[in-house]
Amino acid sequence: MAHTEQLDEQSAIALLRWYADMGVDEAVGTAPADLYSWGSPAPETTTAPQVSTLKNQPPATPVFKADTEIVSTDEAIEKAKRAAMACESYEALEAAIDAFEDCPLKAGAKNTVFADGVPGADLLVIGEGPGRDEDRLGKPFVGRAGQLLDRMLAAIGRDRTENTLISNVVYWRPPGNRTPTQAETAVCRPFVDRLIELTAPKAIVLAGGAPMQALLGITGIMRARGTWREIETPDGARYPALPIFHPAFLLRQPANKRLAWADLQALEAKLRES
Ligand code: URA
């Protein structure tokens, strides 16, 4: 893209918004670079390349100077475990997540999105990850999907202001609203586990395939929804967990609301058990 014309303010803002939505999270140069004009890499040679052969070739490896130390996924998971295990309250957990610098998603997000609702509620809903509205407001499930989730919960007498806690398997918006990767969910997992331990809910709802895969290690929401399973936390406690369709999926495919309603009724029955 070799744009040289001046953009007016509105167009520049629209372009920046589009970049942000597409997941662009870092400026690596002050001028646009046309990667296609660089051609294919030079063939390997044992003699020192002449200056002329380097013309029109890309620089060998771009060097980016990181502001923070980059750690491996395993190290990041260990750091998250240590940070999460030290938390004895929601406030401490929220502060620990906010201070955590080793999830790569954080660099591209405006806000840390921790949880919303009633601490200690007997129902914990865990979604996939913040979207654009959640990133902007720093709260989970506040966009259109969140509004549908609220209506679904209301249908069984549940409300995040009274008796439900809502969170996600990652705490920062994945660029362009993509599904979080396994590495990203693995790094956040110790915090999710600690949130479950501190909440000790009667039931956990996994809203969508991503939280189901991250916390139960299974795929295929179409088959797995509506069947109770268990999540075991590091302290050895076990919690009933119900995968359901993600509300964003139901917005796209409303015919599946019938199945979602059956799942909500199963949830209500579980919550009524003594
Ligand atoms: N979708 C999710 O899974 N989580 C949110 O917080 C918002 C939308």
Residues whose N, C-alpha, C, O or C-beta is under 5 A from the ligand:
A	BS01	URA	G127 E128 G129 P130 G131 E134 P140 F141 A145 N168
